[in-house]
Amino acid sequence: MADEGDLVNDGWLGAVGRDGAQRPVGLLLTLSEADTIRRLELPVHTMLPVVLRQLLLPVVIDALGLPRTRQEWSERFHRGHFTSDERERLAHYLGPRYGDRFRLFDAERPFAQVAGLEALSGETKTAAQLVPSVASGNNVPLFSTLSEADELLLAPGDAALWLLHTHCWDTASIKTGAVGDPQANKGKTTGNPTGPLGQMGVVVPTGQTLYETLLLNTPIWPDGLEPGDRPQWAWDERPAGLGCKSPSEVAWSQRPVTGLLDLLTFQARRIRLITCETEQGLRVHRAIVSAGDRLTQTSEVEPHTAWQYTAKPKKGQSHRRPRRHASGRAAWQGLGTLLAMALPEQSDGPYTSLLLRQIGDLQVGRVLSEQYPLGVETSGLEYGTQSAVVENAIGDELPLPVMALLAQDDWLRVALLECVAQADQVARALDGLNNDLRRAAGGDPLPRDKGSRPSMQFLHTLDGTMRRLLTGLRTVDADDEELLERAQLAWEQSVQINADREANLLLAAAPPRAVVGRTVRNGDKEFVYRSGKAIGIYRTRLADILPRAAEEHRAKREETAAV
């Protein structure tokens, strides 16, 4: 990449084409040739929503406008590429109009930074504070290969990615007190929230090309953008009363977003990158990361999260709050949330993202084919110690049948949610078997928050089966009930095989005294625990949970007996 850090023209993003070959591209080439790019090759899973929100989507939306009708969205999507006129408008937007505002090291308006930002102490910190996987301050990842004493040199392209990642996902740790920050005390700023994406479970629908992914992440708004809504690089065009001329001139404040573009490019931190010359060229080696503006609440126009609806919230709280992804759970285990299409107004419950609801609505109107190979990427960070450190990264990809995004009583959704529920119920049955075997051997059940449970390994073994099921159901016809029934039977049989394998391992590990068992008195009642009784209870539960597999097994047994 060139020394100037020109994000528009320098090849700093890795684009994977339809043929699988990777090449470096700049922002302009990424958008103008989005139809030839299958996906972007990014350092970490949490980077996709960062690049989409902080760069690609706001450029396209601001340059070309939002689609206002299904028909307009459909025309863009089925065209499959930007027209020559649209490419010219994107080139103008990233050239004469705003091109100079996408320079990473510009003296007056460095991209996504504050020129001249200074710490009250006059000090700077290592660039490692931009990268969660590198030890910095209180954030000490378990497997970090670098310590805070090691110098981290970031190439301009990498620095740009981690700069935007910090705006979206930064921890809530103490920040450097900056000159002009009224909340700074003794050179520090406390009480910072995490970056906006760190407060939600991010859900990004994906298509077959980057162009399709951009459209799938573009909301349809009949009235278009809010008046005065601008991305962060165009703040000087905001009408009076809607904010400042540039991030460096605004007073630190707590505020709502002014619209979709402001939301997507929200600057949660004030940052300045500091460079040095090396044999390899210009590198970022130091940085200042201070507090930024704070969102008053998660915006109602937020497109990339599912919601938890509360019918009777506490005073001062919203009916909706973002749902976070659970650590250690595959994305398919959260299908109940992803496929919750109806708002549970009379009760508490999940409600899927704006974009997935829109895709379901587009399928109702036959804008999207029933067989369209939709994908979903989920991402999140799990924070610890008052959200001051990153403990775990959550990321997954999932094939998702478009037909499942229809009305709440849709037959395919019901079938998928039944499969997920069966996996969860069998997992609990295995844990119950494990606890009963422990009791039979003279021990106690595992505490809820401790120990390795058989359910975890069991659910992991189902991962590939569920993904094959979802991929296969993306092409099923709406009236092919027989095929769906066969798919559900195959699923139950796979669950049965994997569960029995885990159960046999538990039985093999049980000591001989578990056969004799023991009697436990609880008040006036006695409970007998033996390995034989435990396995009998487990098999009865399994037959109730997997009725198709149980019936198929009985039919084959009767057929064999008749012969």
VOGU-3710 file (C-alpha; in Angstrom, 3 decimals, decimal comma):
1> madegdlvnd> 0,000/0,000/0,000  1,163/3,519/-0,793  2,582/5,710/1,937  -0,305/8,175/1,768  -2,887/5,663/3,022  -5,318/6,417/0,198  -8,220/4,098/1,024  -10,013/4,859/-2,244  -7,319/3,683/-4,644  -4,671/1,703/-2,732
11> gwlgavgrdg> -5,105/-2,073/-2,613  -5,680/-2,576/1,113  -8,700/-4,911/1,095  -8,422/-8,588/0,128  -11,141/-9,530/-2,377  -11,896/-13,186/-3,162  -13,318/-13,556/-6,668  -15,800/-16,114/-7,937  -12,886/-18,294/-9,019  -11,482/-18,290/-5,482
21> aqrpvglllt> -8,474/-16,137/-6,374  -7,616/-13,302/-3,990  -6,441/-9,850/-5,041  -5,867/-6,513/-3,305  -8,447/-3,818/-4,009  -9,183/-0,297/-2,865  -12,559/1,103/-1,878  -13,516/2,277/-5,377  -12,598/-1,000/-7,078  -14,344/-2,992/-4,346
31> lseadtirrl> -17,630/-1,252/-5,082  -17,409/-0,883/-8,854  -16,565/-4,589/-9,243  -18,695/-5,867/-6,347  -20,503/-8,265/-8,680  -17,225/-10,121/-9,382  -16,263/-10,427/-5,692  -17,571/-13,405/-3,748  -16,417/-12,135/-0,349  -13,797/-10,044/1,413
41> elpvhtmlpv> -10,866/-11,738/3,143  -10,638/-10,017/6,524  -8,399/-10,612/9,585  -11,179/-11,642/11,999  -14,857/-12,596/11,828  -15,988/-9,416/13,597  -14,513/-7,347/10,757  -17,271/-7,961/8,162  -19,938/-5,787/9,831  -17,249/-3,163/10,462
51> vlrqlllpvv> -16,330/-2,804/6,777  -19,957/-2,972/5,680  -21,194/-0,375/8,160  -18,284/2,037/8,358  -17,426/2,079/4,650  -19,252/0,166/1,929  -22,921/0,612/2,831  -22,811/4,323/3,730  -20,861/5,158/0,560  -23,388/3,314/-1,616
61> idalglprtr> -26,415/4,670/0,250  -25,156/8,275/0,298  -24,055/8,185/-3,338  -27,022/6,299/-4,833  -29,809/6,720/-2,272  -31,963/4,134/-0,528  -34,487/2,077/-2,487  -37,958/3,367/-1,614  -40,066/0,474/-2,890  -39,823/-3,301/-3,289
71> qewserfhrg> -39,799/-2,757/-7,028  -36,784/-0,438/-6,876  -34,919/-2,861/-4,598  -35,829/-5,762/-6,885  -34,542/-3,964/-9,989  -31,202/-3,283/-8,312  -30,883/-6,817/-6,972  -31,815/-8,725/-10,104  -29,579/-6,528/-12,244  -26,711/-8,087/-10,291
81> hftsdererl> -24,272/-5,198/-10,713  -23,968/-1,445/-10,585  -24,919/0,262/-13,848  -22,398/2,412/-15,686  -24,233/5,504/-14,418  -24,098/4,231/-10,823  -20,388/3,476/-11,181  -19,806/7,013/-12,397  -21,693/8,385/-9,404  -19,659/6,191/-7,036
91> ahylgprygd> -16,440/7,330/-8,748  -17,496/10,968/-8,386  -18,426/10,423/-4,741  -15,054/8,811/-3,971  -13,194/11,230/-6,220  -13,955/14,944/-6,608  -16,617/15,018/-3,895  -15,137/13,158/-0,909  -12,007/11,384/-2,121  -9,688/13,508/0,000
101> rfrlfdaerp> -11,582/12,455/3,125  -10,571/8,809/2,767  -6,875/9,460/3,356  -5,683/7,775/6,507  -2,838/10,178/7,238  -4,212/13,467/5,937  -2,876/16,371/7,998  -6,225/18,163/8,314  -8,889/15,424/8,035  -7,412/11,984/8,618
111> faqvagleal> -10,054/9,336/7,943  -12,109/8,335/11,030  -9,705/10,261/13,281  -9,302/13,636/14,945  -6,404/15,670/13,622  -4,182/17,080/16,359  -5,773/14,978/19,103  -3,584/15,166/22,196  -3,597/13,369/25,525  -3,682/15,501/28,658
121> sgetktaaql> -0,543/13,678/29,762  1,139/14,330/26,418  1,750/10,577/26,036  0,799/8,094/23,364  0,301/4,337/23,601  1,293/1,368/21,491  -0,858/0,520/18,472  -1,700/-2,749/20,245  -4,632/-1,019/21,935  -6,392/-1,143/18,557
131> vpsvasgnnv> -6,115/-4,956/18,302  -8,112/-6,984/20,898  -5,989/-10,122/20,392  -2,803/-8,301/21,470  -2,010/-7,546/25,104  -2,529/-3,890/25,976  -3,206/-2,370/29,394  -5,758/-4,466/31,269  -6,673/-6,387/28,110  -4,371/-9,427/28,286
141> plfstlsead> -5,606/-12,221/25,985  -4,631/-15,718/27,084  -2,881/-16,680/23,859  -1,433/-13,330/22,780  1,946/-13,739/21,066  2,949/-10,175/21,946  3,212/-8,401/25,277  2,585/-4,709/25,859  6,343/-4,152/25,785  6,589/-5,434/22,201
151> elllapgdaa> 6,241/-2,885/19,426  3,402/-3,553/17,010  3,834/-2,092/13,528  0,644/-1,911/11,476  0,694/-1,464/7,711  -1,682/1,337/6,630  -4,349/-1,071/5,383  -4,288/-3,123/8,584  -4,317/0,074/10,643  -7,425/1,261/8,790
161> lwllhthcwd> -9,260/-1,986/9,526  -8,358/-2,001/13,223  -9,171/1,713/13,484  -12,728/1,045/12,300  -12,907/-2,109/14,411  -12,109/0,004/17,490  -14,938/2,416/16,695  -17,355/-0,517/16,547  -16,100/-3,033/19,138  -13,801/-1,250/21,606
171> tasiktgavg> -13,905/-2,312/25,260  -15,361/-0,147/28,026  -11,964/0,214/29,691  -10,539/3,520/30,944  -9,608/5,770/28,027  -6,876/8,324/27,621  -8,080/11,726/28,757  -7,898/14,028/25,758  -7,401/17,765/25,693  -10,890/19,300/25,535
181> dpqankgktt> -12,756/16,331/26,972  -14,893/17,726/29,855  -15,270/14,231/31,352  -11,529/13,645/31,659  -10,235/13,484/35,232  -6,583/13,070/36,187  -5,679/12,289/32,602  -8,308/9,551/32,170  -11,932/9,144/31,109  -14,042/6,506/32,865
191> gnptgplgqm> -17,583/5,222/32,422  -17,150/4,528/28,731  -19,568/2,082/27,082  -18,286/-0,531/24,674  -18,393/0,251/20,975  -21,932/0,131/19,504  -21,566/-3,369/18,023  -20,297/-4,703/21,332  -23,739/-4,080/22,808  -25,576/-6,401/20,421
201> gvvvptgqtl> -25,447/-9,736/18,643  -24,660/-8,772/15,060  -26,584/-10,499/12,248  -25,456/-9,912/8,637  -27,343/-11,511/5,713  -25,003/-12,535/2,880  -25,482/-13,306/-0,809  -23,565/-14,990/-3,605  -21,553/-11,862/-4,401  -20,524/-8,746/-2,528
211> yetlllntpi> -23,016/-6,795/-4,650  -25,863/-9,035/-3,453  -24,638/-8,784/0,130  -24,726/-4,989/-0,114  -28,344/-5,081/-1,341  -29,389/-7,612/1,305  -28,033/-5,189/3,932  -29,780/-2,152/2,425  -33,144/-1,292/4,013  -36,110/-0,164/1,945
221> wpdglepgdr> -37,326/3,195/3,249  -40,338/4,782/1,513  -39,370/8,282/2,703  -35,649/7,918/2,057  -32,958/9,240/4,390  -33,668/11,674/7,192  -32,984/15,312/6,256  -29,474/16,226/7,286  -28,375/12,601/7,837  -24,721/12,311/6,853
231> pqwawderpa> -21,844/9,829/7,250  -19,001/10,910/9,526  -16,798/12,090/6,649  -19,469/14,587/5,522  -20,348/16,238/8,820  -19,597/19,695/7,459  -22,712/19,325/5,272  -25,069/18,775/8,207  -27,692/21,543/8,621  -27,306/23,933/11,534
241> glgckspsev> -28,586/22,459/14,771  -27,805/18,868/13,804  -24,227/18,831/14,979  -20,780/20,104/14,206  -18,653/20,667/11,151  -16,172/17,930/11,962  -15,508/15,385/14,724  -12,662/17,501/16,038  -14,966/20,479/16,630  -17,792/18,719/18,443
251> awsqrpvtgl> -18,044/18,787/22,204  -18,042/15,328/23,778  -21,711/14,547/24,244  -24,380/11,929/24,742  -26,755/12,045/21,811  -29,136/10,045/19,633  -28,216/9,331/16,034  -29,639/11,630/13,379  -30,316/8,828/10,903  -29,078/5,653/9,271
261> ldlltfqarr> -25,813/7,072/7,878  -24,909/8,626/11,220  -25,662/5,296/12,916  -23,566/3,207/10,523  -20,516/5,471/10,745  -20,869/6,490/14,399  -17,512/7,431/15,904  -17,570/5,829/19,358  -13,986/6,942/20,043  -11,752/9,876/19,184
271> irlitceteq> -8,582/8,393/17,754  -5,334/9,556/16,240  -2,892/7,203/14,524  0,805/7,988/14,807  3,231/6,740/12,172  6,917/6,023/11,772  9,143/5,267/8,786  10,449/1,709/8,468  12,312/-0,243/5,804  8,935/-1,560/4,655
281> glrvhraivs> 7,452/1,921/4,400  5,123/3,957/6,591  3,775/2,060/9,613  1,427/2,893/12,500  3,221/2,232/15,778  1,488/4,489/18,316  -2,051/5,758/18,849  -4,255/7,865/21,066  -7,672/6,365/21,827  -9,931/8,627/23,860
291> agdrltqtse> -13,639/8,730/24,644  -16,077/9,684/21,914  -19,734/10,595/21,775  -22,114/8,234/23,543  -25,374/6,959/22,102  -28,378/7,632/24,320  -29,930/4,300/23,263  -29,789/1,713/20,526  -31,518/3,294/17,545  -34,854/1,939/16,325
301> vephtawqyt> -33,396/1,957/12,811  -30,562/-0,416/13,788  -30,606/-3,058/11,000  -28,009/-5,578/12,232  -29,355/-7,021/15,465  -32,226/-9,168/16,678  -34,242/-7,833/19,600  -35,611/-8,957/22,929  -39,085/-7,515/23,368  -40,396/-6,839/26,873
311> akpkkgqshr> -44,140/-6,242/27,126  -43,881/-4,431/30,474  -40,440/-2,826/30,765  -39,218/-1,069/33,874  -39,755/2,662/34,097  -37,480/4,545/31,726  -36,537/1,442/29,750  -37,456/0,637/26,163  -39,718/-2,217/25,122  -36,887/-3,482/22,918
321> rprrhasgra> -33,257/-4,159/23,606  -30,649/-5,853/21,413  -30,154/-9,594/21,895  -26,565/-10,774/22,247  -25,256/-14,084/20,972  -24,545/-16,751/23,571  -20,929/-17,845/23,822  -20,310/-21,497/22,988  -23,500/-21,889/20,934  -23,560/-22,383/17,166
331> awqglgtlla> -25,694/-19,978/15,138  -28,235/-22,701/14,316  -28,994/-23,082/18,016  -30,310/-19,513/17,891  -32,684/-20,110/14,963  -35,589/-19,449/17,300  -34,449/-15,824/17,433  -33,376/-15,476/13,793  -36,755/-16,810/12,621  -38,946/-14,867/15,091
341> malpeqsdgp> -40,770/-12,803/12,477  -43,713/-11,509/14,538  -43,367/-8,932/17,294  -44,532/-10,542/20,585  -46,496/-7,472/21,704  -48,502/-9,224/24,429  -45,583/-11,146/25,941  -41,826/-11,167/26,287  -39,790/-12,792/23,544  -37,330/-12,442/20,647
351> ytslllrqig> -37,876/-10,524/17,424  -35,577/-10,942/14,462  -33,587/-8,193/12,736  -35,006/-5,548/10,431  -33,085/-6,968/7,469  -34,232/-10,575/7,925  -37,828/-9,371/8,255  -37,357/-7,410/5,066  -36,000/-10,489/3,251  -39,069/-12,441/4,370
361> dlqvgrvlse> -41,289/-9,654/3,095  -39,448/-9,654/-0,245  -40,017/-13,407/-0,547  -43,738/-12,950/0,087  -43,767/-10,567/-2,864  -41,791/-13,095/-4,933  -38,968/-10,570/-5,250  -36,549/-13,210/-3,959  -36,728/-16,795/-5,174  -37,735/-19,504/-2,700
371> qyplgvetsg> -34,511/-21,291/-3,636  -32,216/-18,267/-3,181  -29,029/-19,412/-1,332  -29,215/-16,910/1,510  -26,496/-16,961/4,140  -26,277/-15,342/7,571  -23,113/-14,364/9,441  -23,342/-13,791/13,175  -20,650/-12,076/15,215  -20,103/-10,656/18,660
381> leygtqsavv> -17,550/-10,099/21,403  -17,877/-11,392/24,935  -16,436/-8,935/27,447  -15,321/-9,520/31,020  -14,455/-7,502/34,166  -16,924/-4,646/33,678  -16,574/-4,990/29,872  -12,986/-3,731/30,132  -11,411/-6,804/28,505  -12,279/-9,099/25,610
391> enaigdelpl> -12,758/-12,675/26,791  -14,128/-14,358/23,692  -15,020/-13,721/20,062  -18,234/-15,178/18,652  -18,580/-15,803/14,938  -20,479/-18,224/12,726  -21,887/-18,628/9,220  -25,186/-20,306/8,478  -27,129/-21,240/5,328  -30,734/-20,116/5,784
401> pvmallaqdd> -33,774/-21,090/3,683  -35,503/-17,917/2,520  -38,858/-19,667/2,837  -38,325/-19,868/6,604  -38,595/-16,065/6,750  -42,324/-15,979/6,063  -45,344/-15,744/8,373  -45,008/-17,036/11,909  -46,956/-20,242/11,150  -44,948/-21,114/8,033
411> wlrvallecv> -44,483/-24,894/7,693  -40,737/-24,745/7,051  -40,064/-22,517/10,045  -42,061/-24,848/12,268  -40,044/-27,836/11,020  -36,688/-26,108/11,556  -37,556/-24,915/15,037  -38,736/-28,426/15,898  -35,323/-29,780/14,852  -33,504/-27,212/16,989
421> aqadqvaral> -35,781/-27,941/19,960  -35,153/-31,677/19,581  -31,391/-31,151/19,707  -31,755/-29,059/22,860  -34,071/-31,569/24,544  -31,815/-34,532/23,738  -28,823/-32,565/25,059  -30,653/-32,083/28,357  -31,575/-35,778/28,424  -27,878/-36,647/28,093
431> dglnndlrra> -27,005/-34,301/30,932  -29,771/-35,916/32,977  -28,321/-39,363/32,252  -24,885/-38,162/33,289  -26,237/-36,775/36,578  -28,160/-39,974/37,330  -25,056/-42,080/36,684  -23,037/-39,843/39,002  -25,697/-40,273/41,708  -25,742/-44,066/41,154
441> aggdplprdk> -21,974/-44,151/41,660  -22,254/-42,258/44,962  -21,489/-38,765/43,670  -23,424/-35,556/43,102  -24,718/-33,968/39,869  -22,498/-31,449/38,126  -23,115/-27,853/39,237  -24,761/-25,800/36,506  -21,779/-23,575/35,869  -18,974/-26,106/36,292
451> gsrpsmqflh> -17,584/-29,176/34,591  -17,617/-30,513/31,047  -21,082/-31,672/30,094  -21,878/-34,402/27,540  -24,435/-32,062/25,964  -21,659/-29,757/24,727  -19,873/-32,509/22,809  -23,188/-33,888/21,538  -24,351/-30,550/20,121  -20,966/-30,095/18,479
461> tldgtmrrll> -21,365/-33,449/16,670  -24,699/-32,246/15,232  -23,240/-29,093/13,712  -22,438/-30,541/10,289  -25,765/-32,406/10,115  -27,784/-29,268/10,821  -25,880/-27,250/8,218  -26,473/-29,953/5,590  -30,157/-29,937/6,528  -30,404/-26,159/6,170
471> tglrtvdadd> -28,548/-26,203/2,862  -30,821/-28,941/1,504  -34,006/-27,181/2,628  -33,021/-24,004/0,785  -34,146/-25,727/-2,452  -37,271/-27,564/-1,209  -40,616/-26,677/-2,798  -43,370/-25,308/-0,586  -45,729/-28,194/-1,390  -43,173/-31,011/-1,058
481> eelleraqla> -44,302/-32,254/2,352  -42,958/-35,766/1,682  -39,425/-34,474/1,158  -39,612/-32,431/4,354  -40,867/-35,452/6,298  -37,938/-37,537/4,985  -35,533/-34,763/5,944  -36,923/-34,641/9,474  -36,696/-38,421/9,798  -33,065/-38,343/8,643
491> weqsvqinad> -32,382/-35,582/11,161  -33,926/-37,542/14,038  -31,980/-40,669/13,093  -28,735/-38,682/13,060  -29,577/-37,163/16,447  -30,345/-40,672/17,776  -27,027/-42,098/16,549  -24,956/-39,239/17,993  -26,846/-39,233/21,282  -26,480/-43,003/21,729
501> reanlllaaa> -22,766/-42,703/21,063  -22,441/-40,171/23,883  -24,665/-42,262/26,163  -22,538/-45,366/25,584  -19,421/-43,404/26,505  -21,077/-42,295/29,739  -22,068/-45,872/30,587  -18,565/-47,164/29,830  -17,083/-44,552/32,176  -19,454/-45,347/35,066
511> ppravvgrtv> -17,801/-47,407/37,850  -19,131/-50,932/38,655  -20,867/-49,708/41,814  -23,266/-47,708/39,610  -24,875/-51,054/38,601  -25,912/-51,729/42,195  -26,641/-48,049/42,719  -27,885/-46,393/45,871  -31,018/-45,069/47,527  -31,276/-41,380/48,412
521> rngdkefvyr> -33,847/-40,167/50,933  -35,268/-36,677/50,533  -37,803/-35,979/53,270  -40,432/-38,732/53,211  -39,471/-39,893/49,735  -36,833/-42,321/48,552  -35,136/-42,188/45,166  -33,292/-45,180/43,747  -30,430/-44,496/41,351  -28,930/-47,336/39,285
531> sgkaigiyrt> -27,217/-47,308/35,910  -29,817/-49,665/34,414  -32,684/-47,477/35,569  -30,867/-44,329/34,368  -30,396/-45,674/30,843  -34,023/-46,805/30,751  -35,277/-43,328/31,665  -32,942/-41,820/29,044  -34,222/-44,107/26,256  -37,854/-43,372/27,139
541> rladilpraa> -37,114/-39,641/26,923  -35,373/-40,088/23,596  -38,347/-41,966/22,118  -40,656/-39,119/23,187  -38,360/-36,436/21,761  -37,651/-38,238/18,447  -41,010/-39,836/17,514  -40,195/-40,402/13,816  -36,947/-42,214/14,544  -38,657/-44,272/17,278
551> eehrakreet> -41,520/-45,264/14,961  -39,098/-46,180/12,171  -37,115/-48,327/14,622  -40,280/-50,088/15,835  -41,449/-50,737/12,271  -38,116/-52,286/11,301  -38,075/-54,407/14,455  -41,584/-55,709/13,749  -40,647/-56,407/10,135  -37,605/-58,384/11,240
561> aav> -39,651/-60,328/13,794  -42,252/-61,205/11,154  -39,573/-62,642/8,877
//
